[in-house]
Amino acid sequence: MTRFVSFIFRIRFQFLCVLAATVIRAVCVFSDAEPLSDIVFVISLAVFGALTAVPCFYKKSYAPAFSMPKSKAFGFLSYGLSFGLFADFINRCVSAAQLLSDSAVFSTSLVIRVVTALSALISSVYFIVIGLSLSGSRYDFKSLKLIHIMPILWAGFCIMEGFENAGANGINSLLKYVMLSISLMFFYYSAREIDSEDGAMRISLVSSRLLTFTSFLYFADTFFMSIKEKTLYGGFESTLALTALFMLLYSFAFERNIIINTTENSIV
């Protein structure tokens, strides 16, 4: 009973940190009190982000990340992330076609966008296989080996694309690159967990919590800005907010699976 209460408290604490940061950002967006409001939000982002990650250090060890019973819920959310990445693939293909029609020559921006689209497509297939594997199918995503790195490449190329198309600024842009940087870290450490029989690393849980936190804030901020400007904010980048929504659900399920399995097996 004590473990269950502690588990619920950690979920509520994480939720309250996300909620507090979201409310502060909503006030900042609709108050038009820049730049003071942006400074307040950045400070709150750092503080609540740190508070979200701290509970991961409460336990000395955790259950292995993927050596656990099949989880249909986790598998279903893997399909969701697959859909989000496929939407990103379609959007980048359309954008690449527009770039090519406008310039009629290959540019660095075009190459990066095409490579990012391909990595999104392969990552989308990868998470379908993860979903099948976690849902009880005979498929085993652990045997895919090199494809484990595709989500890492997708996040890395998304960041590179931002450097290539420098010029965007503001809190929404900041949230996007913080989220992508953390997603790169999350995909890297979750890939390392795949063949590990040891307990999950604390950094894996920290990265999953921070990804849930920043992905939600990026999605919420894009939503708030769309309401404020009465149009789909960000144009091309708005699809990334949809991907972020599915990414936060997947990272949350990843962490919850580890925590629940640790609690059920009484690992301290």
LINRA-V60228 format. One record per residue. SS is DSSP state (H for helix, E for strand, L for the rest). PSI is psi in degrees with one decimal (none if undefined). Layout:
# LINRA-V60228
ss: <SS	SS>
psi: <PSI	PSI>
This chain:
# LINRA-V60228
ss: <L	H	H	H	H	H	H	H	H	H	H	H	H	H	H	H	H	H	H	H	H	H	H	H	H	H	H	H	H	H	H	L	L	L	L	H	H	H	H	H	H	H	H	H	H	H	H	H	H	H	H	H	H	H	H	H	H	L	L	L	L	L	L	L	L	L	L	L	L	L	L	H	H	H	H	H	H	H	H	H	H	H	H	H	H	H	H	H	H	H	H	H	H	H	H	H	H	H	H	H	H	H	H	L	L	L	L	H	H	H	H	H	H	H	H	H	H	H	H	H	H	H	H	H	H	H	H	H	H	H	H	H	H	H	L	L	L	L	L	L	H	H	H	H	H	H	H	H	H	H	H	H	H	H	H	H	H	H	H	H	H	H	H	H	L	L	L	L	L	L	H	H	H	H	H	H	H	H	H	H	H	H	H	H	H	H	H	H	H	H	H	H	H	L	L	L	L	L	L	L	L	H	H	H	H	H	H	H	H	H	H	H	H	H	H	H	H	H	H	H	H	H	H	H	H	H	H	H	H	L	L	L	L	L	H	H	H	H	H	H	H	H	H	H	H	H	H	H	H	H	H	H	H	H	H	H	H	H	H	H	H	H	H	H	L	L	L	L>
psi: <-41.4	-41.0	-38.9	-44.1	-42.6	-39.2	-46.4	-40.2	-42.6	-38.5	-45.7	-39.8	-44.5	-43.8	-42.7	-36.4	-44.5	-44.0	-43.5	-45.3	-36.7	-43.0	-43.5	-42.4	-39.4	-43.1	-41.6	-42.0	-44.0	-3.5	-19.3	40.3	35.7	152.1	-2.4	-42.0	-36.0	-39.3	-43.7	-42.5	-42.3	-41.0	-44.8	-34.4	-46.4	-43.7	-51.7	-31.5	-43.6	-42.7	-33.5	-36.2	-26.8	-43.4	-18.1	-17.2	7.1	-35.3	150.6	-30.4	159.1	162.6	153.7	146.2	-38.6	-1.5	72.6	166.0	156.9	143.6	107.4	-34.2	-45.8	-41.3	-41.1	-40.8	-25.0	-39.4	-38.0	-45.4	-35.2	-43.2	-43.1	-40.8	-34.2	-37.4	-38.9	-39.1	-47.9	-44.9	-40.5	-31.3	-44.1	-43.7	-40.5	-39.6	-38.7	-41.3	-41.9	-38.9	-29.7	-39.5	-26.0	13.3	155.0	131.3	168.7	-39.7	-41.2	-44.8	-46.3	-40.6	-38.4	-44.9	-39.2	-40.9	-43.3	-40.8	-33.1	-40.2	-48.3	-38.0	-36.5	-45.3	-40.5	-44.7	-22.0	-43.9	-38.8	-43.3	-43.9	-41.8	-43.3	-19.0	1.8	5.9	166.8	-8.3	144.0	104.8	-18.5	-21.8	-1.8	-18.4	-103.0	-26.1	-16.2	-26.7	-9.7	-43.2	-33.1	-44.3	-40.5	-49.2	-41.5	-43.6	-32.1	-40.1	-43.8	-38.7	-35.7	-39.2	-37.1	-32.3	48.4	150.1	-31.2	138.8	-175.3	174.0	-38.7	-42.7	-40.6	-47.3	-38.9	-47.1	-29.2	-45.0	-45.9	-38.4	-42.3	-35.6	-36.7	-44.4	-42.8	-48.0	-33.6	-49.9	-33.4	-32.4	-37.2	-26.4	-18.6	-49.6	9.7	130.9	-6.6	174.9	155.3	142.3	145.8	-35.2	-28.1	-42.1	-38.6	-47.5	-35.6	-40.6	-43.7	-34.0	-41.9	-45.1	-53.1	-33.5	-41.8	-43.1	-39.9	-43.7	-46.6	-41.6	-41.7	-39.5	-46.6	-43.6	-33.5	-39.8	-44.4	-43.4	-2.0	36.1	164.4	109.1	134.8	-13.2	-110.8	-41.3	-13.9	-29.9	-30.5	-30.0	-36.0	-43.5	-39.7	-37.0	-46.7	-29.3	-39.1	-35.7	-40.5	-46.5	-35.2	-43.7	-37.9	-48.5	-43.1	-38.0	-43.1	-46.9	-46.9	-43.6	-35.5	-43.3	-43.5	-29.8	6.5	42.0	132.1	none>
